[in-house]
Amino acid sequence: MLRTRTWLAVIMVTTAGALLHPASAQAQSQAINFSVGAFIPTGFDGRSNDDVLVTELSQGVYSLSFDVRDFNGATVGAEYLIGIGDYVDAGVGIGYYRRTVPSLYADRVHPSGAEIEQDLRLRIAPLTASVRFYPMGRFKGFQPFLGAGISRLNFRFSETGEFVDPATEDIFQARYTHSGSTVAPIFLGGLRATIGDKGLIGGEVRYQTGEGDLPTTGDNAFIAPKVDLGGWTTNFTFGFRF
């Protein structure tokens, strides 16, 4: 947690410096970036034993049947960037991802033979502060970059449908849902190109880590205390300077 706070302090100080200290007109250039891409959550092998998806897949005869890869889904975002000299941008941005995955019990069915089905839904809306470095400069031609930052991962996870009580074998309808947030580091890299005087176009890859807390007691209790929010995001980006 201390390391995360240190990263956050560095990003905030750098961004504040860009806003408060004047520079040349070129170095002060600002940009709005939009992104469309895909979020690929951490796979089964990379998730912790406390993760709710791992636990749901590992309950023996009460396991649910789905694939973690089914949570791969579209993401969109927007970002405001401000230049710091000729080689650095600092920025803040938002994103949005949501995916619903159908599941069913692998070894349990209704007395009629019908499947016992559920919907698992994950939503992540990150709010990110980042700094990126352009080793070849950030104004003309092709502009490769590397960066890092801190993201507040706002999430919502839910399980809705029919479930089996292991103690009685009764089948019941239920809806479990929880919203929360966690602060986590992100790392990014990509390539950007200038179109005319103001246009920007490029591609980007991001990696984020982080786990959200889930309740395990009470009427809204989940089967595990965590939901893994980590994974890779690949984006097509476009925007403009002003």
C-alpha positions in Angstrom: 0.0 0.0 0.0 2.9 2.4 0.8 4.4 1.7 -2.6 1.1 2.5 -4.3 0.8 5.8 -2.4 4.3 6.7 -3.4 3.5 6.1 -7.1 0.4 8.2 -6.7 2.3 11.1 -5.1 4.9 11.1 -8.0 2.2 11.1 -10.7 0.2 13.9 -8.9 3.3 16.1 -8.4 4.4 15.7 -12.0 0.9 16.5 -13.3 0.6 19.5 -11.0 4.0 20.8 -12.2 2.9 20.6 -15.8 -0.2 22.8 -15.0 1.6 25.3 -12.8 4.9 26.0 -14.5 4.9 27.8 -17.8 7.0 26.6 -20.8 7.3 27.3 -24.5 4.1 27.3 -26.5 5.2 24.0 -28.1 6.1 22.3 -24.8 2.7 23.4 -23.3 0.7 21.6 -26.0 -2.4 19.8 -24.7 -4.3 16.9 -26.3 -7.5 15.0 -25.9 -7.2 11.3 -26.7 -10.0 8.7 -27.2 -9.5 4.9 -27.2 -11.4 1.9 -28.4 -10.1 -1.6 -27.6 -10.3 -4.8 -25.7 -9.7 -5.8 -22.1 -8.2 -9.2 -21.5 -8.5 -10.1 -17.8 -5.8 -12.2 -16.0 -6.2 -15.8 -17.0 -7.1 -18.7 -14.6 -3.5 -19.7 -13.9 -2.5 -16.1 -13.0 -5.3 -15.4 -10.5 -5.1 -15.9 -6.7 -6.8 -18.7 -4.9 -9.0 -16.1 -3.2 -10.4 -14.9 -6.5 -14.1 -15.5 -6.9 -13.9 -16.9 -10.4 -11.2 -19.4 -9.4 -13.2 -20.5 -6.5 -16.4 -20.9 -8.5 -14.5 -23.2 -10.9 -12.9 -25.3 -8.1 -15.9 -26.4 -6.0 -16.0 -30.1 -7.1 -19.5 -31.2 -7.8 -20.8 -27.7 -7.1 -18.4 -26.0 -9.6 -19.8 -23.6 -12.2 -19.0 -24.2 -15.8 -17.6 -21.1 -17.7 -14.3 -20.0 -19.1 -12.4 -17.0 -17.7 -11.5 -16.1 -21.3 -15.2 -15.4 -21.8 -14.7 -12.2 -19.8 -12.6 -10.7 -22.6 -14.5 -7.7 -23.8 -14.6 -4.3 -25.4 -13.4 -1.2 -23.6 -13.6 2.6 -24.3 -11.9 5.6 -22.8 -10.9 9.2 -23.0 -7.8 11.0 -21.7 -6.6 14.6 -21.3 -2.8 15.0 -21.8 -0.6 18.0 -21.1 3.0 18.3 -22.3 6.1 18.7 -20.0 8.9 19.8 -22.2 9.6 17.9 -25.5 9.6 14.3 -24.2 6.9 13.9 -21.5 3.1 13.9 -21.3 1.2 13.8 -18.0 -2.5 12.9 -18.2 -5.7 11.9 -16.5 -8.3 9.6 -18.1 -11.3 7.5 -17.7 -12.3 4.1 -19.1 -15.2 1.7 -19.1 -15.5 -2.1 -19.5 -18.5 -4.4 -18.8 -19.0 -8.1 -19.6 -21.7 -10.6 -18.8 -20.8 -14.3 -19.0 -23.4 -17.1 -18.8 -22.6 -20.1 -16.6 -24.2 -23.3 -15.3 -23.5 -26.0 -12.7 -21.2 -28.6 -14.2 -22.6 -31.5 -12.2 -26.0 -30.5 -11.0 -29.3 -30.1 -12.8 -33.0 -29.7 -12.0 -35.0 -32.9 -11.3 -36.4 -32.3 -14.8 -32.9 -32.4 -16.3 -32.9 -28.7 -17.1 -29.6 -26.8 -16.5 -29.1 -24.6 -13.4 -28.0 -21.3 -14.9 -26.5 -18.0 -13.8 -25.1 -14.8 -15.2 -21.7 -13.5 -14.0 -21.1 -9.8 -14.7 -18.0 -7.7 -14.2 -17.8 -4.0 -14.7 -14.6 -1.9 -14.3 -14.4 1.9 -14.7 -10.8 3.0 -14.1 -9.9 6.6 -13.3 -6.2 6.9 -14.2 -3.3 9.4 -13.7 -0.2 8.6 -15.8 3.1 9.9 -17.1 4.5 8.8 -20.5 8.0 9.3 -22.0 8.7 9.7 -25.7 12.4 8.9 -26.3 12.2 10.4 -29.9 10.1 13.4 -28.9 6.4 13.9 -28.9 5.7 16.3 -31.8 6.6 14.9 -35.3 6.4 11.6 -37.2 6.2 8.4 -35.3 6.3 8.7 -31.5 6.9 5.5 -29.5 6.4 5.9 -25.8 6.5 4.1 -22.4 4.6 5.1 -19.3 3.3 4.3 -15.9 0.6 5.5 -13.5 -1.9 4.9 -10.8 -5.5 3.9 -11.4 -8.5 3.9 -9.2 -10.3 0.8 -10.4 -14.0 1.3 -9.7 -15.8 -2.1 -10.1 -19.1 -3.9 -9.8 -19.3 -7.7 -9.7 -22.6 -9.7 -9.6 -23.9 -13.3 -9.8 -27.6 -13.6 -10.7 -29.7 -16.7 -11.4 -30.2 -20.1 -9.7 -27.9 -21.7 -7.1 -27.6 -25.0 -5.2 -27.4 -25.1 -1.4 -24.7 -27.7 -0.7 -26.2 -28.6 2.7 -29.7 -29.4 1.4 -29.3 -29.7 -2.4 -32.2 -27.1 -2.7 -32.2 -25.0 -5.8 -33.0 -21.3 -5.2 -33.1 -18.0 -7.0 -30.6 -15.3 -5.8 -28.8 -12.1 -6.8 -25.4 -11.3 -5.3 -23.9 -7.9 -6.2 -21.1 -5.7 -4.8 -19.5 -2.4 -5.9 -16.2 -1.0 -4.7 -12.9 0.4 -5.8 -9.2 -0.2 -5.3 -6.0 1.7 -6.2 -3.5 -0.1 -8.4 -0.5 0.6 -10.6 -0.7 0.5 -14.4 2.1 0.3 -17.1 1.7 1.2 -20.7 3.5 1.5 -24.0 2.7 2.2 -27.6 3.2 4.2 -30.8 1.6 7.4 -31.8 1.8 9.4 -35.1 0.9 13.0 -35.9 -1.6 13.7 -38.7 -1.3 17.2 -40.0 -0.9 19.9 -37.4 -3.3 18.7 -34.8 -4.4 15.1 -35.4 -3.1 12.1 -33.5 -3.5 8.4 -34.1 -1.9 5.3 -32.6 -2.0 2.1 -30.7 -1.4 1.3 -27.1 -1.1 -1.6 -24.7 -1.8 -1.3 -20.9 -1.3 -3.7 -18.0 -3.0 -3.3 -14.7 -3.0 -5.2 -11.5 -5.4 -5.0 -8.5 -8.0 -7.0 -6.6 -11.4 -5.8 -5.3 -12.8 -6.9 -2.0 -16.1 -8.9 -1.8 -18.2 -9.6 1.2 -18.2 -13.2 2.5 -20.8 -12.8 5.3 -24.4 -11.7 5.5 -27.2 -12.0 2.9 -25.0 -10.7 0.1 -22.1 -13.1 0.8 -19.9 -14.3 -2.1 -18.0 -17.6 -2.1 -14.6 -15.9 -2.1 -13.2 -12.6 -0.7 -11.6 -11.2 -3.8 -12.3 -10.4 -7.5 -9.2 -10.0 -9.7 -9.3 -6.8 -11.7 -6.0 -7.2 -13.4 -5.3 -7.8 -17.1 -4.1 -6.4 -20.4 -5.8 -3.7 -22.5 -5.1 -3.2 -26.2 -6.3 0.1 -27.6 -6.6 1.9 -30.9 -6.2 5.6 -30.0 -7.1 8.8 -31.8 -7.3 12.5 -30.8 -6.1 16.0 -31.4 -3.8 18.7 -30.0 -4.9 22.2 -29.0 
